[in-house]
Every structure is written in structure tokens, then in C-alpha cells.
């Protein structure tokens, strides 16, 4: 399963299928494969990037996103909010909250989201832009894609606390190396994570 997950830099991922799934693509490399399913967590430019969406969306693409982003798109667009569940192109998608605690960048009232996808029997959690939040206590996932860059999201230390709550089998750091944070944050996260959790630091596709 891990070999099917490709980090595109920042918070962007592609999961190879079929179907081909993208989450928050940003600064995509040339020749990116077309998307069958596109998930967008919120409307900030580094998560909803119109020029990157244009590179991969085609007539058969289904987009799952928040109302704020959905208003800016055409085609097969499914609007979701925290707590929703939807199955698209055989992929079950659970929509979970993502928000800051004590920061102004991603208030809970904005309705930003993370996603849990079930792919090949594995539950993959993309946390979106979030801090450690109480809702994490109830998540059951196998693979967690977690921001570690700080400032706008969790720091490496805070992401470690998220791992303790979520208890995934595998954790993959994200949201560093571009706008905020560096590889040092990912490495610190790897060092701090509790035993029994495999931390995989992916190289971004170029």
C-alpha cells in the first residue's frame, strides 16, 4: 500500500489505483497522471490550487470538497462537511474536522476538513491543516498523513501527540519543505514517534 502513496510536496498526495486519487495537489510536476478522484481539504491557495487542478481534472474526474471550494468548480463536484460519509468510484470517504486550536488560520467555524479513505482495505487519513484536536481520539486508521511544519498546523512534537491518540500503523509527515517547515521537522517527528509506529519520510515527486 505504501508504494502506491506518492508525496507531491507540501500537503499534496497521489494514491495510485485504479482509481487514481489526488489530495490537495500543489505545484504538480510535469506530466502528472489525470485524476479519477480529487479531494480538496479547504480553499487556501496551497491546497486548492486552480492551475494544478486544471492539470489533472478531466471529464471523468469526481471532486470531493468543501462548499467554499465547490462554488469555484464545475463538473462532477460533491460538496461535503465534517461528519459526512460518501463512496466515490468504489472508494469510501469519511470526512473529518480539521482546525486550529489557539491560532487564527483555520478556525473550526470555517468547516475545513480532513479525509479518511479506504483503499485496498487500508484506512488512509489525510489530516488537512489541523492541530491536535479532540476528534482525533475517535479515529481508527492504518496510515496517517500528518502536518509537521508548525505555524499554520501542528509542529513535529504536536504531530507526535496526534500519533499517540490515533495509533496508526504507519505515519507519513507532510506540510513542510515548501511554505513552512523543513526536512528537520520530519526527522524530528520520526525520532519522537512512539515504538510500534513506522514513520515513512517520502521524497517529493519532481
Secondary structure, DSSP 8 states (H G I E B T S, - for coil): -GGGEEEEETTEEEE-SSS-EEES--S--TT----SEEEE--SSTTTS-HHHHHHH--TT-EEEE-HHHHTT--SEEEE--TT-EEEETTEEEEEEE---SS-STT-GGG--EEEEEEETTEEEEE--S----GGGGG---SEEEEE-B-TTS-BHHHHHHHHHHH--SEEEEES-SSSS--HHHHHHHHHHS-TT-EE-------
